[in-house]
Amino acid sequence: MSLIFKSIILGIVEGVTEFLPVSSTGHLILAGDILSFTGDNAKTFEIFIQLGAILSVIWMYRERIFSSIKEIGSEKKSNKFLLNIFTAFLPAAFIGLLTHSYIKRYLFNPLTVSFALIVGGIAILAVEKFVKKPVVFDINALSLKHAFGIGMAQALALFPGVSRAGATIMGAMCLGLERKTATEFSFFLAIPTMFAATSYDLLKNIHNLNLSDMPIFAVGFIVSFLSAIIVIKAFLGFIARHTFNSFAVYRIVFGLIILFYYL
C-alpha cells in the first residue's frame, strides 16, 4: 500500500473522528497500527493533519471568530465569549504541560485506548440518562464557572481514547448546557486547545520532517480539512434530532474489539 493512500485513509480518520465523541487519537493509533504506519515520522504526520481539522472549524465559524477578535475591548458579548474560551482552555493547557511526556510515553497504546473508549461510552450513556434538563441554550449565556467546568472536563481527554469532543460536550451537558450549545462550544474550544497541542508537538518533532515527506503530509492535511467540514455539518444536524447514545454504543463495541484483538 502506497504512502499516499495511507495518508488519505488517515486524513479521513482524523477529519471524521476529531469532532465526534469517539476519540480521534484512539482511531489514529489503531489505524496507524493496522496500516503499519508507525514510528516518529508517522507520529509527526498525525500531529500535522490535526491542523487540517482545526482549520475546518476556523473556516466554518470564521465570521463569529473574526468578528469577536475585531470587537475585543469594544463589545461586551465578544469579550465574554473570548474570555470563556480562554478560561476553558487553561486547565488542559496547564495539566498537559505537566503530564505531556508521561502520557506520550506510557499511555499511547491500543490497550489504554480500548479501556478509555469503553469507560467513556458508559459515561455518555449515564449522562444521557441521568443529567437534568438543560438551562443554557446560548453560548453567550455561559458564565466563567461554566467555562472553567468545561475546561476541567476537557482535561480528562489528555488520557488517549477519552475524546476531547466527548469530554467537553458531556461535561457541558452536566453543567446544564443544551446539547447543540454544548457541541458548538466544544468546537470553539477545540481551536486554541488543538492549535496549542499540535504546535507544541510539531516543534518537538520538527527534526522528523523533510522535503520528501511534504506531498504525503499535504494530502493528509487537505483530506482531514475537507472530511472534517462534512462531518461537522452532518453532526450538528444529527444532534438536533438524536441523543449521543449511538456514539456511546459504538465506543463500547469498538473498544471491546480493540481489546480482544490485542489481548
Summary of the structure (lengths in Angstrom):
residues: 263
radius of gyration: 17.9
end to end distance: 26.4
largest distance: 57.8
contacts: 917
relative contact order: 0.21
helix: 81%
strand: 1%
